[in-house]
Each structure stands twice: as C-alpha cells, then as structure tokens.
Amino acid sequence: MSIFDIFTRKRSAPVARERLQLLLAHERALTGRADLAAILQEEILAVIAKHIAIDREKVNVKLDRSDQVSTLEIDIEMPQSVVKAKAS
Amino acid sequence: MSIFDIFTRKRSAPVARERLQLLLAHERALTGRADLAAILQEEILAVIAKHIAIDREKVNVKLDRSDQVSTLEIDIEMPQSVVKAKAS
C-alpha cells in the first residue's frame, strides 16, 4: 500500500491499526549531488523511533533512484499503545 | 506544487533547481493518539538541516489534521551548491 492510498481510501469504519507513512523525494539538479534520500533514511527512522516503539518487522523501507529523482518510502505499522510517554 | 507532482511531471529539460519534498501521514487508531505529524515536524527539519543549508524562506511546511489522519508536507527548494561536505 503506497502513501497515496491514504488520500484515496474511503474509510467507513474507524482505523483499527495505527500507521505512519513517509515519502521523501529528492529532485537533484545537474550537479549529481549526493543522494539525500539514502543519507536521510536512517536518521529519519531514528527520529521516529524516539517517539514510537518500532517493531523492525513492521517497517517497510523502499529506496528508489533514477537519474534525477530519488525517493524514500517508509511505512510503519504501529501496535496499539506505542507512543512513548513524554519524558517528564 | 505537491509531492505527487514529482511523480507525474513530464520533464524534458534536466532539473535546474534542486528540491527536497517530504510527505508524512499519521493514521491514528481509535485511541486519539498524540499527533506524530506535528511532533516530528521540527525534528525532521533538523535532520535535513544537518545535510543541506536550508534557507527558511525557501521552506514550505503544511500540517493538516482530520479526525483520523494528520499529514505533514515539507517542500524545500535548495540553492545550487548546498550539500555540506562530510565532516572528514
């Protein structure tokens, strides 16, 4: 299921599963700059992991690279009570 | 221009402008969990800023929230030579 489905799916029943999806696209200019999608992948996952308990088996990461555009797709299905309480 | 445009735009000329776009969607279950899109916004920007010089005037951030889905859209236009050299 891609991130676009979120915006098209008709939902009648309330969401049973909690899900976080991220899509990052880096359009590179002529200079053939470093591929930010690949560079940012682990760091973005680390930021997310600070706030939700991530079960690595429920995380899908897809990295695609063409000559001008790289895309990173992260799809995380979250167990029910996962958001870590704020450190008080 | 939304992130979906990247995937539909027909491009003949090479990309003149370098661009980073991120779309994050948090589908919340019944529990009305905290809104991860809002929580992650600054932290994801901080991760990106570690790798590219960000001109805050060239950054568009859009946060939308419905009862079950929150979406965060970040659109960054990058000046030409921006990716910071790796700290050697």
N, CA and C atoms of all chains as a GROMACS GRO file, in nm:
protein
  528
    1MET      N    1   0.087  -0.118   0.000
    1MET     CA    2   0.000   0.000   0.000
    1MET      C    3   0.090   0.123   0.000
    2SER      N    4   0.070   0.213  -0.099
    2SER     CA    5   0.162   0.327  -0.100
    2SER      C    6   0.096   0.443  -0.027
    3ILE      N    7   0.178   0.546  -0.004
    3ILE     CA    8   0.133   0.658   0.077
    3ILE      C    9   0.015   0.727   0.010
    4PHE      N   10   0.004   0.718  -0.123
    4PHE     CA   11  -0.105   0.788  -0.190
    4PHE      C   12  -0.240   0.727  -0.151
    5ASP      N   13  -0.236   0.595  -0.114
    5ASP     CA   14  -0.363   0.528  -0.083
    5ASP      C   15  -0.434   0.596   0.032
    6ILE      N   16  -0.352   0.654   0.122
    6ILE     CA   17  -0.412   0.717   0.240
    6ILE      C   18  -0.511   0.822   0.195
    7PHE      N   19  -0.483   0.888   0.086
    7PHE     CA   20  -0.564   1.004   0.048
    7PHE      C   21  -0.681   0.962  -0.038
    8THR      N   22  -0.679   0.836  -0.081
    8THR     CA   23  -0.788   0.798  -0.172
    8THR      C   24  -0.882   0.697  -0.106
    9ARG      N   25  -0.830   0.628  -0.003
    9ARG     CA   26  -0.911   0.521   0.053
    9ARG      C   27  -1.037   0.575   0.119
   10LYS      N   28  -1.153   0.519   0.085
   10LYS     CA   29  -1.279   0.557   0.154
   10LYS      C   30  -1.282   0.474   0.281
   11ARG      N   31  -1.297   0.539   0.394
   11ARG     CA   32  -1.298   0.462   0.520
   11ARG      C   33  -1.432   0.484   0.592
   12SER      N   34  -1.502   0.379   0.617
   12SER     CA   35  -1.626   0.396   0.696
   12SER      C   36  -1.593   0.360   0.840
   13ALA      N   37  -1.531   0.241   0.859
   13ALA     CA   38  -1.505   0.200   0.998
   13ALA      C   39  -1.386   0.281   1.049
   14PRO      N   40  -1.382   0.309   1.181
   14PRO     CA   41  -1.266   0.381   1.237
   14PRO      C   42  -1.139   0.299   1.214
   15VAL      N   43  -1.025   0.366   1.211
   15VAL     CA   44  -0.898   0.298   1.184
   15VAL      C   45  -0.864   0.204   1.299
   16ALA      N   46  -0.841   0.075   1.267
   16ALA     CA   47  -0.808  -0.017   1.377
   16ALA      C   48  -0.657  -0.013   1.401
   17ARG      N   49  -0.584  -0.001   1.293
   17ARG     CA   50  -0.438  -0.007   1.303
   17ARG      C   51  -0.384   0.135   1.294
   18GLU      N   52  -0.286   0.162   1.370
   18GLU     CA   53  -0.222   0.293   1.361
   18GLU      C   54  -0.104   0.280   1.264
   19ARG      N   55  -0.087   0.380   1.177
   19ARG     CA   56   0.015   0.365   1.070
   19ARG      C   57   0.082   0.500   1.047
   20LEU      N   58   0.212   0.493   1.023
   20LEU     CA   59   0.287   0.614   0.990
   20LEU      C   60   0.352   0.589   0.854
   21GLN      N   61   0.328   0.680   0.761
   21GLN     CA   62   0.389   0.663   0.629
   21GLN      C   63   0.462   0.790   0.591
   22LEU      N   64   0.579   0.771   0.532
   22LEU     CA   65   0.659   0.887   0.493
   22LEU      C   66   0.709   0.865   0.350
   23LEU      N   67   0.702   0.973   0.275
   23LEU     CA   68   0.754   0.967   0.138
   23LEU      C   69   0.845   1.087   0.120
   24LEU      N   70   0.967   1.060   0.083
   24LEU     CA   71   1.062   1.170   0.064
   24LEU      C   72   1.113   1.162  -0.080
   25ALA      N   73   1.113   1.275  -0.148
   25ALA     CA   74   1.162   1.277  -0.287
   25ALA      C   75   1.271   1.382  -0.298
   26HIS      N   76   1.384   1.345  -0.353
   26HIS     CA   77   1.494   1.439  -0.374
   26HIS      C   78   1.515   1.453  -0.524
   27GLU      N   79   1.480   1.572  -0.575
   27GLU     CA   80   1.500   1.603  -0.717
   27GLU      C   81   1.637   1.668  -0.727
   28ARG      N   82   1.730   1.598  -0.788
   28ARG     CA   83   1.867   1.650  -0.792
   28ARG      C   84   1.888   1.734  -0.918
   29ALA      N   85   1.963   1.843  -0.902
   29ALA     CA   86   1.995   1.930  -1.017
   29ALA      C   87   2.104   1.860  -1.098
   30LEU      N   88   2.163   1.933  -1.193
   30LEU     CA   89   2.262   1.874  -1.286
   30LEU      C   90   2.382   1.822  -1.211
   31THR      N   91   2.409   1.879  -1.096
   31THR     CA   92   2.539   1.853  -1.033
   31THR      C   93   2.551   1.709  -0.983
   32GLY      N   94   2.443   1.629  -0.991
   32GLY     CA   95   2.455   1.489  -0.947
   32GLY      C   96   2.491   1.485  -0.799
   33ARG      N   97   2.432   1.575  -0.724
   33ARG     CA   98   2.454   1.585  -0.579
   33ARG      C   99   2.440   1.449  -0.511
   34ALA      N  100   2.492   1.438  -0.390
   34ALA     CA  101   2.475   1.316  -0.310
   34ALA      C  102   2.326   1.287  -0.294
   35ASP      N  103   2.295   1.161  -0.279
   35ASP     CA  104   2.154   1.117  -0.275
   35ASP      C  105   2.100   1.132  -0.134
   36LEU      N  106   2.026   1.241  -0.115
   36LEU     CA  107   1.977   1.272   0.021
   36LEU      C  108   1.882   1.166   0.072
   37ALA      N  109   1.806   1.103  -0.019
   37ALA     CA  110   1.708   1.003   0.027
   37ALA      C  111   1.781   0.892   0.103
   38ALA      N  112   1.894   0.847   0.046
   38ALA     CA  113   1.968   0.739   0.112
   38ALA      C  114   2.032   0.789   0.242
   39ILE      N  115   2.086   0.911   0.236
   39ILE     CA  116   2.153   0.967   0.354
   39ILE      C  117   2.055   0.985   0.469
   40LEU      N  118   1.934   1.033   0.440
   40LEU     CA  119   1.840   1.069   0.547
   40LEU      C  120   1.766   0.949   0.604
   41GLN      N  121   1.768   0.837   0.532
   41GLN     CA  122   1.686   0.722   0.571
   41GLN      C  123   1.703   0.684   0.717
   42GLU      N  124   1.825   0.651   0.758
   42GLU     CA  125   1.846   0.605   0.897
   42GLU      C  126   1.816   0.714   0.998
   43GLU      N  127   1.854   0.837   0.966
   43GLU     CA  128   1.834   0.944   1.064
   43GLU      C  129   1.686   0.973   1.087
   44ILE      N  130   1.606   0.965   0.980
   44ILE     CA  131   1.461   0.989   0.997
   44ILE      C  132   1.400   0.875   1.077
   45LEU      N  133   1.443   0.752   1.050
   45LEU     CA  134   1.392   0.638   1.128
   45LEU      C  135   1.428   0.656   1.276
   46ALA      N  136   1.550   0.708   1.302
   46ALA     CA  137   1.593   0.728   1.442
   46ALA      C  138   1.506   0.834   1.510
   47VAL      N  139   1.471   0.938   1.437
   47VAL     CA  140   1.385   1.044   1.496
   47VAL      C  141   1.248   0.984   1.530
   48ILE      N  142   1.194   0.904   1.437
   48ILE     CA  143   1.062   0.844   1.460
   48ILE      C  144   1.069   0.749   1.580
   49ALA      N  145   1.179   0.673   1.588
   49ALA     CA  146   1.193   0.573   1.696
   49ALA      C  147   1.201   0.639   1.834
   50LYS      N  148   1.233   0.767   1.838
   50LYS     CA  149   1.235   0.837   1.969
   50LYS      C  150   1.093   0.852   2.023
   51HIS      N  151   0.996   0.848   1.933
   51HIS     CA  152   0.858   0.877   1.976
   51HIS      C  153   0.767   0.754   1.973
   52ILE      N  154   0.800   0.658   1.892
   52ILE     CA  155   0.713   0.539   1.892
   52ILE      C  156   0.801   0.415   1.899
   53ALA      N  157   0.750   0.312   1.966
   53ALA     CA  158   0.824   0.185   1.973
   53ALA      C  159   0.811   0.121   1.835
   54ILE      N  160   0.922   0.100   1.767
   54ILE     CA  161   0.918   0.046   1.630
   54ILE      C  162   0.953  -0.103   1.633
   55ASP      N  163   0.865  -0.180   1.572
   55ASP     CA  164   0.893  -0.323   1.556
   55ASP      C  165   0.951  -0.338   1.416
   56ARG      N  166   1.082  -0.362   1.408
   56ARG     CA  167   1.152  -0.360   1.278
   56ARG      C  168   1.084  -0.450   1.174
   57GLU      N  169   1.009  -0.550   1.224
   57GLU     CA  170   0.941  -0.637   1.126
   57GLU      C  171   0.818  -0.568   1.066
   58LYS      N  172   0.773  -0.460   1.132
   58LYS     CA  173   0.653  -0.393   1.081
   58LYS      C  174   0.693  -0.264   1.008
   59VAL      N  175   0.822  -0.256   0.968
   59VAL     CA  176   0.869  -0.135   0.899
   59VAL      C  177   0.909  -0.172   0.756
   60ASN      N  178   0.847  -0.105   0.659
   60ASN     CA  179   0.886  -0.126   0.518
   60ASN      C  180   0.958  -0.001   0.471
   61VAL      N  181   1.078  -0.022   0.417
   61VAL     CA  182   1.154   0.093   0.364
   61VAL      C  183   1.183   0.063   0.217
   62LYS      N  184   1.152   0.158   0.131
   62LYS     CA  185   1.177   0.140  -0.012
   62LYS      C  186   1.255   0.260  -0.063
   63LEU      N  187   1.368   0.237  -0.125
   63LEU     CA  188   1.452   0.344  -0.175
   63LEU      C  189   1.462   0.326  -0.327
   64ASP      N  190   1.419   0.426  -0.402
   64ASP     CA  191   1.426   0.417  -0.548
   64ASP      C  192   1.511   0.533  -0.599
   65ARG      N  193   1.587   0.504  -0.705
   65ARG     CA  194   1.675   0.610  -0.754
   65ARG      C  195   1.673   0.611  -0.906
   66SER      N  196   1.636   0.724  -0.963
   66SER     CA  197   1.650   0.738  -1.110
   66SER      C  198   1.758   0.843  -1.131
   67ASP      N  199   1.783   0.880  -1.255
   67ASP     CA  200   1.896   0.973  -1.277
   67ASP      C  201   1.872   1.109  -1.209
   68GLN      N  202   1.742   1.148  -1.197
   68GLN     CA  203   1.723   1.283  -1.140
   68GLN      C  204   1.648   1.284  -1.009
   69VAL      N  205   1.577   1.176  -0.980
   69VAL     CA  206   1.493   1.178  -0.859
   69VAL      C  207   1.520   1.052  -0.776
   70SER      N  208   1.542   1.071  -0.647
   70SER     CA  209   1.547   0.954  -0.557
   70SER      C  210   1.428   0.965  -0.464
   71THR      N  211   1.369   0.851  -0.435
   71THR     CA  212   1.253   0.854  -0.343
   71THR      C  213   1.276   0.752  -0.232
   72LEU      N  214   1.235   0.794  -0.116
   72LEU     CA  215   1.242   0.707   0.002
   72LEU      C  216   1.100   0.691   0.054
   73GLU      N  217   1.054   0.568   0.069
   73GLU     CA  218   0.920   0.544   0.123
   73GLU      C  219   0.934   0.462   0.250
   74ILE      N  220   0.882   0.512   0.360
   74ILE     CA  221   0.886   0.439   0.488
   74ILE      C  222   0.742   0.415   0.531
   75ASP      N  223   0.711   0.290   0.564
   75ASP     CA  224   0.574   0.255   0.602
   75ASP      C  225   0.584   0.178   0.734
   76ILE      N  226   0.528   0.234   0.839
   76ILE     CA  227   0.540   0.173   0.972
   76ILE      C  228   0.401   0.143   1.027
   77GLU      N  229   0.376   0.015   1.054
   77GLU     CA  230   0.251  -0.020   1.121
   77GLU      C  231   0.279  -0.025   1.270
   78MET      N  232   0.200   0.044   1.347
   78MET     CA  233   0.229   0.054   1.490
   78MET      C  234   0.134  -0.033   1.570
   79PRO      N  235   0.188  -0.105   1.668
   79PRO     CA  236   0.099  -0.175   1.762
   79PRO      C  237   0.017  -0.071   1.837
   80GLN      N  238  -0.089  -0.114   1.903
   80GLN     CA  239  -0.187  -0.022   1.959
   80GLN      C  240  -0.129   0.085   2.051
   81SER      N  241  -0.076   0.045   2.168
   81SER     CA  242  -0.035   0.153   2.261
   81SER      C  243   0.116   0.168   2.251
   82VAL      N  244   0.159   0.259   2.168
   82VAL     CA  245   0.302   0.262   2.138
   82VAL      C  246   0.369   0.395   2.165
   83VAL      N  247   0.295   0.505   2.161
   83VAL     CA  248   0.365   0.633   2.168
   83VAL      C  249   0.423   0.648   2.309
   84LYS      N  250   0.552   0.664   2.313
   84LYS     CA  251   0.620   0.670   2.443
   84LYS      C  252   0.571   0.793   2.519
   85ALA      N  253   0.548   0.772   2.651
   85ALA     CA  254   0.507   0.888   2.733
   85ALA      C  255   0.622   0.988   2.727
   86LYS      N  256   0.590   1.115   2.727
   86LYS     CA  257   0.694   1.221   2.724
   86LYS      C  258   0.782   1.202   2.848
   87ALA      N  259   0.911   1.214   2.830
   87ALA     CA  260   1.000   1.206   2.948
   87ALA      C  261   0.962   1.324   3.038
   88SER      N  262   0.913   1.297   3.160
   88SER     CA  263   0.870   1.413   3.244
   88SER      C  264   0.986   1.463   3.328
   89MET      N  265   0.301   2.338  -0.545
   89MET     CA  266   0.328   2.209  -0.609
   89MET      C  267   0.336   2.103  -0.499
   90SER      N  268   0.255   1.995  -0.514
   90SER     CA  269   0.259   1.896  -0.406
   90SER      C  270   0.352   1.783  -0.445
   91ILE      N  271   0.380   1.700  -0.347
   91ILE     CA  272   0.480   1.594  -0.367
   91ILE      C  273   0.436   1.500  -0.479
   92PHE      N  274   0.305   1.488  -0.501
   92PHE     CA  275   0.259   1.394  -0.605
   92PHE      C  276   0.304   1.443  -0.742
   93ASP      N  277   0.322   1.577  -0.755
   93ASP     CA  278   0.358   1.630  -0.888
   93ASP      C  279   0.488   1.573  -0.937
   94ILE      N  280   0.575   1.540  -0.838
   94ILE     CA  281   0.707   1.489  -0.877
   94ILE      C  282   0.690   1.366  -0.965
   95PHE      N  283   0.588   1.289  -0.934
   95PHE     CA  284   0.575   1.158  -1.000
   95PHE      C  285   0.496   1.170  -1.128
   96THR      N  286   0.436   1.288  -1.151
   96THR     CA  287   0.352   1.296  -1.272
   96THR      C  288   0.413   1.392  -1.373
   97ARG      N  289   0.501   1.480  -1.324
   97ARG     CA  290   0.551   1.584  -1.414
   97ARG      C  291   0.638   1.524  -1.524
   98LYS      N  292   0.609   1.558  -1.647
   98LYS     CA  293   0.693   1.513  -1.760
   98LYS      C  294   0.810   1.612  -1.765
   99ARG      N  295   0.929   1.563  -1.761
   99ARG     CA  296   1.041   1.656  -1.761
   99ARG      C  297   1.130   1.628  -1.882
  100SER      N  298   1.148   1.724  -1.969
  100SER     CA  299   1.243   1.703  -2.081
  100SER      C  300   1.376   1.765  -2.042
  101ALA      N  301   1.372   1.891  -1.996
  101ALA     CA  302   1.500   1.957  -1.965
  101ALA      C  303   1.549   1.902  -1.832
  102PRO      N  304   1.682   1.895  -1.815
  102PRO     CA  305   1.735   1.849  -1.686
  102PRO      C  306   1.688   1.942  -1.575
  103VAL      N  307   1.685   1.892  -1.451
  103VAL     CA  308   1.634   1.970  -1.338
  103VAL      C  309   1.729   2.085  -1.309
  104ALA      N  310   1.679   2.210  -1.312
  104ALA     CA  311   1.768   2.323  -1.283
  104ALA      C  312   1.773   2.344  -1.132
  105ARG      N  313   1.660   2.326  -1.068
  105ARG     CA  314   1.652   2.354  -0.925
  105ARG      C  315   1.657   2.222  -0.850
  106GLU      N  316   1.727   2.221  -0.742
  106GLU     CA  317   1.730   2.100  -0.661
  106GLU      C  318   1.619   2.115  -0.556
  107ARG      N  319   1.546   2.006  -0.530
  107ARG     CA  320   1.427   2.017  -0.444
  107ARG      C  321   1.416   1.892  -0.359
  108LEU      N  322   1.376   1.914  -0.234
  108LEU     CA  323   1.352   1.802  -0.144
  108LEU      C  324   1.207   1.814  -0.096
  109GLN      N  325   1.132   1.706  -0.115
  109GLN     CA  326   0.992   1.711  -0.069
  109GLN      C  327   0.965   1.592   0.020
  110LEU      N  328   0.892   1.616   0.127
  110LEU     CA  329   0.861   1.510   0.221
  110LEU      C  330   0.712   1.514   0.252
  111LEU      N  331   0.655   1.396   0.256
  111LEU     CA  332   0.513   1.388   0.292
  111LEU      C  333   0.502   1.281   0.401
  112LEU      N  334   0.446   1.317   0.512
  112LEU     CA  335   0.432   1.221   0.621
  112LEU      C  336   0.284   1.214   0.657
  113ALA      N  337   0.233   1.092   0.670
  113ALA     CA  338   0.091   1.076   0.706
  113ALA      C  339   0.084   0.986   0.829
  114HIS      N  340   0.010   1.032   0.928
  114HIS     CA  341  -0.008   0.952   1.050
  114HIS      C  342  -0.156   0.916   1.060
  115GLU      N  343  -0.186   0.787   1.040
  115GLU     CA  344  -0.323   0.737   1.052
  115GLU      C  345  -0.341   0.692   1.195
  116ARG      N  346  -0.420   0.764   1.271
  116ARG     CA  347  -0.433   0.732   1.414
  116ARG      C  348  -0.548   0.633   1.436
  117ALA      N  349  -0.526   0.538   1.527
  117ALA     CA  350  -0.632   0.442   1.563
  117ALA      C  351  -0.732   0.514   1.653
  118LEU      N  352  -0.821   0.436   1.715
  118LEU     CA  353  -0.931   0.491   1.796
  118LEU      C  354  -0.877   0.572   1.913
  119THR      N  355  -0.758   0.541   1.957
  119THR     CA  356  -0.714   0.594   2.086
  119THR      C  357  -0.688   0.745   2.080
  120GLY      N  358  -0.698   0.806   1.960
  120GLY     CA  359  -0.676   0.951   1.957
  120GLY      C  360  -0.536   0.984   2.005
  121ARG      N  361  -0.443   0.902   1.963
  121ARG     CA  362  -0.302   0.918   2.000
  121ARG      C  363  -0.252   1.059   1.971
  122ALA      N  364  -0.140   1.094   2.030
  122ALA     CA  365  -0.076   1.224   2.002
  122ALA      C  366  -0.048   1.233   1.852
  123ASP      N  367  -0.047   1.355   1.802
  123ASP     CA  368  -0.033   1.378   1.658
  123ASP      C  369   0.115   1.377   1.619
  124LEU      N  370   0.158   1.262   1.567
  124LEU     CA  371   0.300   1.247   1.536
  124LEU      C  372   0.347   1.345   1.430
  125ALA      N  373   0.257   1.380   1.336
  125ALA     CA  374   0.300   1.471   1.229
  125ALA      C  375   0.349   1.602   1.289
  126ALA      N  376   0.275   1.654   1.388
  126ALA     CA  377   0.316   1.781   1.449
  126ALA      C  378   0.442   1.763   1.532
  127ILE      N  379   0.447   1.649   1.603
  127ILE     CA  380   0.564   1.624   1.690
  127ILE      C  381   0.692   1.610   1.607
  128LEU      N  382   0.683   1.541   1.494
  128LEU     CA  383   0.804   1.510   1.416
  128LEU      C  384   0.851   1.625   1.329
  129GLN      N  385   0.766   1.723   1.307
  129GLN     CA  386   0.796   1.831   1.211
  129GLN      C  387   0.933   1.894   1.236
  130GLU      N  388   0.955   1.948   1.354
  130GLU     CA  389   1.082   2.020   1.379
  130GLU      C  390   1.201   1.924   1.376
  131GLU      N  391   1.182   1.806   1.430
  131GLU     CA  392   1.295   1.712   1.436
  131GLU      C  393   1.339   1.666   1.297
  132ILE      N  394   1.242   1.646   1.208
  132ILE     CA  395   1.278   1.604   1.071
  132ILE      C  396   1.347   1.720   1.000
  133LEU      N  397   1.298   1.841   1.020
  133LEU     CA  398   1.365   1.958   0.960
  133LEU      C  399   1.508   1.969   1.012
  134ALA      N  400   1.526   1.941   1.141
  134ALA     CA  401   1.662   1.950   1.200
  134ALA      C  402   1.755   1.844   1.138
  135VAL      N  403   1.703   1.726   1.113
  135VAL     CA  404   1.785   1.619   1.050
  135VAL      C  405   1.825   1.663   0.909
  136ILE      N  406   1.729   1.718   0.835
  136ILE     CA  407   1.758   1.763   0.697
  136ILE      C  408   1.862   1.874   0.700
  137ALA      N  409   1.845   1.966   0.796
  137ALA     CA  410   1.935   2.083   0.804
  137ALA      C  411   2.079   2.042   0.836
  138LYS      N  412   2.097   1.921   0.888
  138LYS     CA  413   2.236   1.875   0.914
  138LYS      C  414   2.308   1.848   0.781
  139HIS      N  415   2.230   1.824   0.676
  139HIS     CA  416   2.293   1.782   0.549
  139HIS      C  417   2.283   1.889   0.440
  140ILE      N  418   2.186   1.974   0.450
  140ILE     CA  419   2.178   2.078   0.346
  140ILE      C  420   2.156   2.214   0.413
  141ALA      N  421   2.214   2.316   0.352
  141ALA     CA  422   2.194   2.452   0.405
  141ALA      C  423   2.051   2.491   0.369
  142ILE      N  424   1.970   2.518   0.469
  142ILE     CA  425   1.827   2.548   0.444
  142ILE      C  426   1.804   2.698   0.455
  143ASP      N  427   1.745   2.753   0.351
  143ASP     CA  428   1.704   2.894   0.354
  143ASP      C  429   1.557   2.893   0.396
  144ARG      N  430   1.532   2.936   0.521
  144ARG     CA  431   1.397   2.922   0.577
  144ARG      C  432   1.289   2.984   0.488
  145GLU      N  433   1.334   3.080   0.400
  145GLU     CA  434   1.233   3.140   0.310
  145GLU      C  435   1.198   3.046   0.195
  146LYS      N  436   1.281   2.943   0.174
  146LYS     CA  437   1.254   2.851   0.063
  146LYS      C  438   1.196   2.719   0.117
  147VAL      N  439   1.145   2.723   0.241
  147VAL     CA  440   1.089   2.602   0.301
  147VAL      C  441   0.939   2.622   0.321
  148ASN      N  442   0.859   2.532   0.261
  148ASN     CA  443   0.715   2.536   0.283
  148ASN      C  444   0.677   2.417   0.370
  149VAL      N  445   0.608   2.444   0.480
  149VAL     CA  446   0.562   2.336   0.567
  149VAL      C  447   0.411   2.346   0.579
  150LYS      N  448   0.343   2.233   0.555
  150LYS     CA  449   0.197   2.232   0.563
  150LYS      C  450   0.156   2.116   0.655
  151LEU      N  451   0.079   2.148   0.757
  151LEU     CA  452   0.035   2.046   0.853
  151LEU      C  453  -0.117   2.041   0.847
  152ASP      N  454  -0.173   1.925   0.812
  152ASP     CA  455  -0.319   1.911   0.805
  152ASP      C  456  -0.362   1.803   0.903
  153ARG      N  457  -0.478   1.824   0.964
  153ARG     CA  458  -0.522   1.726   1.062
  153ARG      C  459  -0.672   1.701   1.045
  154SER      N  460  -0.707   1.574   1.021
  154SER     CA  461  -0.850   1.542   1.025
  154SER      C  462  -0.868   1.451   1.146
  155ASP      N  463  -0.988   1.397   1.167
  155ASP     CA  464  -1.007   1.320   1.291
  155ASP      C  465  -0.919   1.195   1.294
  156GLN      N  466  -0.888   1.139   1.174
  156GLN     CA  467  -0.810   1.014   1.182
  156GLN      C  468  -0.671   1.024   1.120
  157VAL      N  469  -0.651   1.124   1.034
  157VAL     CA  470  -0.522   1.129   0.965
  157VAL      C  471  -0.462   1.269   0.977
  158SER      N  472  -0.335   1.275   1.014
  158SER     CA  473  -0.264   1.404   1.010
  158SER      C  474  -0.157   1.391   0.902
  159THR      N  475  -0.138   1.498   0.827
  159THR     CA  476  -0.034   1.493   0.723
  159THR      C  477   0.058   1.613   0.739
  160LEU      N  478   0.184   1.587   0.716
  160LEU     CA  479   0.286   1.691   0.720
  160LEU      C  480   0.351   1.693   0.583
  161GLU      N  481   0.353   1.809   0.519
  161GLU     CA  482   0.418   1.822   0.388
  161GLU      C  483   0.528   1.925   0.402
  162ILE      N  484   0.652   1.886   0.367
  162ILE     CA  485   0.765   1.978   0.371
  162ILE      C  486   0.821   1.988   0.229
  163ASP      N  487   0.840   2.110   0.182
  163ASP     CA  488   0.888   2.132   0.045
  163ASP      C  489   1.005   2.230   0.054
  164ILE      N  490   1.123   2.183   0.018
  164ILE     CA  491   1.243   2.266   0.033
  164ILE      C  492   1.308   2.283  -0.104
  165GLU      N  493   1.320   2.410  -0.147
  165GLU     CA  494   1.394   2.437  -0.269
  165GLU      C  495   1.536   2.469  -0.228
  166MET      N  496   1.632   2.401  -0.286
  166MET     CA  497   1.771   2.418  -0.243
  166MET      C  498   1.848   2.503  -0.344
  167PRO      N  499   1.927   2.597  -0.295
  167PRO     CA  500   2.019   2.666  -0.385
  167PRO      C  501   2.118   2.565  -0.442
  168GLN      N  502   2.190   2.602  -0.546
  168GLN     CA  503   2.267   2.505  -0.622
  168GLN      C  504   2.364   2.423  -0.539
  169SER      N  505   2.470   2.487  -0.484
  169SER     CA  506   2.571   2.402  -0.417
  169SER      C  507   2.545   2.410  -0.267
  170VAL      N  508   2.472   2.315  -0.216
  170VAL     CA  509   2.426   2.328  -0.078
  170VAL      C  510   2.465   2.213   0.012
  171VAL      N  511   2.485   2.093  -0.044
  171VAL     CA  512   2.505   1.980   0.047
  171VAL      C  513   2.638   1.998   0.117
  172LYS      N  514   2.631   2.000   0.247
  172LYS     CA  515   2.752   2.026   0.327
  172LYS      C  516   2.851   1.912   0.304
  173ALA      N  517   2.978   1.949   0.289
  173ALA     CA  518   3.081   1.844   0.273
  173ALA      C  519   3.079   1.761   0.402
  174LYS      N  520   3.101   1.632   0.388
  174LYS     CA  521   3.105   1.542   0.505
  174LYS      C  522   3.217   1.589   0.597
  175ALA      N  523   3.191   1.589   0.725
  175ALA     CA  524   3.297   1.627   0.820
  175ALA      C  525   3.405   1.518   0.811
  176SER      N  526   3.527   1.555   0.767
  176SER     CA  527   3.629   1.447   0.747
  176SER      C  528   3.700   1.417   0.876
   0.00000   0.00000   0.00000
